C-alpha cells in the first residue's frame, strides 16, 4: 500500500488525529519547518512515509 493509500485507510477506519511536532530549526537552510519529537527527525517513523523530516512533505501525504 502506498503512503497516501495507507493514510487514507487509517482515516477511513477510525484514526481521527494526526499530530506533528513542528520545529523551525534549520528553516533558513531548508525553507521548511521540520517535524520530530524534540528536534527535527527525532523519533520520526519513516516506515512507509516520507523519507524527509520536512513538514511540507508530510502535509502533502495527509492532503491526498
CNS distance restraints for C-alpha pairs under 8 A (distance, minus, plus):
assign (resid   1 and name CA) (resid   5 and name CA) 5.98 0.50 0.50
assign (resid   1 and name CA) (resid   6 and name CA) 5.92 0.50 0.50
assign (resid   2 and name CA) (resid   6 and name CA) 6.07 0.50 0.50
assign (resid   2 and name CA) (resid  48 and name CA) 7.17 0.50 0.50
assign (resid   3 and name CA) (resid   7 and name CA) 6.31 0.50 0.50
assign (resid   3 and name CA) (resid  48 and name CA) 5.86 0.50 0.50
assign (resid   3 and name CA) (resid  49 and name CA) 5.68 0.50 0.50
assign (resid   3 and name CA) (resid  50 and name CA) 7.92 0.50 0.50
assign (resid   3 and name CA) (resid  61 and name CA) 6.75 0.50 0.50
assign (resid   4 and name CA) (resid   8 and name CA) 6.06 0.50 0.50
assign (resid   4 and name CA) (resid  61 and name CA) 5.54 0.50 0.50
assign (resid   4 and name CA) (resid  62 and name CA) 7.20 0.50 0.50
assign (resid   4 and name CA) (resid  64 and name CA) 5.96 0.50 0.50
assign (resid   5 and name CA) (resid   9 and name CA) 5.94 0.50 0.50
assign (resid   6 and name CA) (resid  10 and name CA) 6.29 0.50 0.50
assign (resid   7 and name CA) (resid  11 and name CA) 6.17 0.50 0.50
assign (resid   7 and name CA) (resid  61 and name CA) 7.58 0.50 0.50
assign (resid   7 and name CA) (resid  62 and name CA) 6.90 0.50 0.50
assign (resid   8 and name CA) (resid  12 and name CA) 5.96 0.50 0.50
assign (resid   8 and name CA) (resid  64 and name CA) 7.84 0.50 0.50
assign (resid   9 and name CA) (resid  13 and name CA) 6.13 0.50 0.50
assign (resid  10 and name CA) (resid  14 and name CA) 6.50 0.50 0.50
assign (resid  10 and name CA) (resid  15 and name CA) 5.44 0.50 0.50
assign (resid  11 and name CA) (resid  15 and name CA) 4.77 0.50 0.50
assign (resid  11 and name CA) (resid  16 and name CA) 6.20 0.50 0.50
assign (resid  20 and name CA) (resid  35 and name CA) 6.22 0.50 0.50
assign (resid  20 and name CA) (resid  36 and name CA) 7.36 0.50 0.50
assign (resid  21 and name CA) (resid  35 and name CA) 5.37 0.50 0.50
assign (resid  21 and name CA) (resid  36 and name CA) 5.47 0.50 0.50
assign (resid  21 and name CA) (resid  37 and name CA) 5.73 0.50 0.50
assign (resid  21 and name CA) (resid  38 and name CA) 8.00 0.50 0.50
assign (resid  22 and name CA) (resid  33 and name CA) 6.44 0.50 0.50
assign (resid  22 and name CA) (resid  34 and name CA) 5.70 0.50 0.50
assign (resid  22 and name CA) (resid  35 and name CA) 4.74 0.50 0.50
assign (resid  22 and name CA) (resid  36 and name CA) 6.71 0.50 0.50
assign (resid  22 and name CA) (resid  40 and name CA) 7.70 0.50 0.50
assign (resid  22 and name CA) (resid  55 and name CA) 7.41 0.50 0.50
assign (resid  23 and name CA) (resid  33 and name CA) 5.71 0.50 0.50
assign (resid  23 and name CA) (resid  34 and name CA) 5.08 0.50 0.50
assign (resid  23 and name CA) (resid  35 and name CA) 6.03 0.50 0.50
assign (resid  23 and name CA) (resid  36 and name CA) 7.44 0.50 0.50
assign (resid  23 and name CA) (resid  39 and name CA) 6.53 0.50 0.50
assign (resid  23 and name CA) (resid  40 and name CA) 6.33 0.50 0.50
assign (resid  24 and name CA) (resid  32 and name CA) 7.71 0.50 0.50
assign (resid  24 and name CA) (resid  33 and name CA) 5.08 0.50 0.50
assign (resid  24 and name CA) (resid  34 and name CA) 6.31 0.50 0.50
assign (resid  25 and name CA) (resid  33 and name CA) 7.34 0.50 0.50
assign (resid  25 and name CA) (resid  34 and name CA) 7.02 0.50 0.50
assign (resid  25 and name CA) (resid  39 and name CA) 7.45 0.50 0.50
assign (resid  25 and name CA) (resid  40 and name CA) 7.12 0.50 0.50
assign (resid  26 and name CA) (resid  30 and name CA) 6.17 0.50 0.50
assign (resid  26 and name CA) (resid  31 and name CA) 7.89 0.50 0.50
assign (resid  26 and name CA) (resid  32 and name CA) 7.98 0.50 0.50
assign (resid  26 and name CA) (resid  33 and name CA) 7.60 0.50 0.50
assign (resid  26 and name CA) (resid  34 and name CA) 7.69 0.50 0.50
assign (resid  27 and name CA) (resid  31 and name CA) 4.89 0.50 0.50
assign (resid  27 and name CA) (resid  32 and name CA) 5.28 0.50 0.50
assign (resid  27 and name CA) (resid  33 and name CA) 5.72 0.50 0.50
assign (resid  27 and name CA) (resid  34 and name CA) 7.68 0.50 0.50
assign (resid  28 and name CA) (resid  32 and name CA) 8.00 0.50 0.50
assign (resid  32 and name CA) (resid  54 and name CA) 6.06 0.50 0.50
assign (resid  32 and name CA) (resid  55 and name CA) 6.58 0.50 0.50
assign (resid  32 and name CA) (resid  56 and name CA) 6.78 0.50 0.50
assign (resid  33 and name CA) (resid  54 and name CA) 5.86 0.50 0.50
assign (resid  33 and name CA) (resid  55 and name CA) 5.40 0.50 0.50
assign (resid  33 and name CA) (resid  56 and name CA) 7.54 0.50 0.50
assign (resid  34 and name CA) (resid  39 and name CA) 7.81 0.50 0.50
assign (resid  34 and name CA) (resid  40 and name CA) 4.90 0.50 0.50
assign (resid  34 and name CA) (resid  41 and name CA) 7.39 0.50 0.50
assign (resid  34 and name CA) (resid  53 and name CA) 5.35 0.50 0.50
assign (resid  34 and name CA) (resid  54 and name CA) 4.64 0.50 0.50
assign (resid  34 and name CA) (resid  55 and name CA) 5.30 0.50 0.50
assign (resid  35 and name CA) (resid  39 and name CA) 7.17 0.50 0.50
assign (resid  35 and name CA) (resid  40 and name CA) 4.84 0.50 0.50
assign (resid  35 and name CA) (resid  41 and name CA) 6.14 0.50 0.50
assign (resid  35 and name CA) (resid  42 and name CA) 7.89 0.50 0.50
assign (resid  35 and name CA) (resid  44 and name CA) 7.57 0.50 0.50
assign (resid  35 and name CA) (resid  53 and name CA) 5.42 0.50 0.50
assign (resid  35 and name CA) (resid  54 and name CA) 6.34 0.50 0.50
assign (resid  35 and name CA) (resid  55 and name CA) 5.90 0.50 0.50
assign (resid  36 and name CA) (resid  40 and name CA) 4.41 0.50 0.50
assign (resid  36 and name CA) (resid  41 and name CA) 4.67 0.50 0.50
assign (resid  36 and name CA) (resid  42 and name CA) 4.60 0.50 0.50
assign (resid  36 and name CA) (resid  43 and name CA) 6.12 0.50 0.50
assign (resid  36 and name CA) (resid  44 and name CA) 5.64 0.50 0.50
assign (resid  36 and name CA) (resid  53 and name CA) 7.29 0.50 0.50
assign (resid  37 and name CA) (resid  41 and name CA) 7.49 0.50 0.50
assign (resid  37 and name CA) (resid  42 and name CA) 5.21 0.50 0.50
assign (resid  37 and name CA) (resid  43 and name CA) 5.89 0.50 0.50
assign (resid  37 and name CA) (resid  44 and name CA) 7.32 0.50 0.50
assign (resid  38 and name CA) (resid  42 and name CA) 5.87 0.50 0.50
assign (resid  40 and name CA) (resid  53 and name CA) 6.22 0.50 0.50
assign (resid  41 and name CA) (resid  53 and name CA) 5.50 0.50 0.50
assign (resid  44 and name CA) (resid  53 and name CA) 7.75 0.50 0.50
assign (resid  45 and name CA) (resid  49 and name CA) 7.59 0.50 0.50
assign (resid  46 and name CA) (resid  50 and name CA) 6.01 0.50 0.50
assign (resid  46 and name CA) (resid  51 and name CA) 5.71 0.50 0.50
assign (resid  46 and name CA) (resid  52 and name CA) 7.95 0.50 0.50
assign (resid  49 and name CA) (resid  58 and name CA) 7.81 0.50 0.50
assign (resid  50 and name CA) (resid  57 and name CA) 6.42 0.50 0.50
assign (resid  50 and name CA) (resid  58 and name CA) 6.34 0.50 0.50
assign (resid  52 and name CA) (resid  57 and name CA) 7.12 0.50 0.50
assign (resid  53 and name CA) (resid  57 and name CA) 7.73 0.50 0.50
assign (resid  53 and name CA) (resid  58 and name CA) 7.86 0.50 0.50
assign (resid  54 and name CA) (resid  58 and name CA) 6.86 0.50 0.50
assign (resid  55 and name CA) (resid  59 and name CA) 6.11 0.50 0.50
assign (resid  56 and name CA) (resid  60 and name CA) 6.18 0.50 0.50
assign (resid  57 and name CA) (resid  61 and name CA) 6.77 0.50 0.50
assign (resid  58 and name CA) (resid  62 and name CA) 6.56 0.50 0.50
assign (resid  59 and name CA) (resid  63 and name CA) 5.99 0.50 0.50
assign (resid  60 and name CA) (resid  64 and name CA) 6.55 0.50 0.50
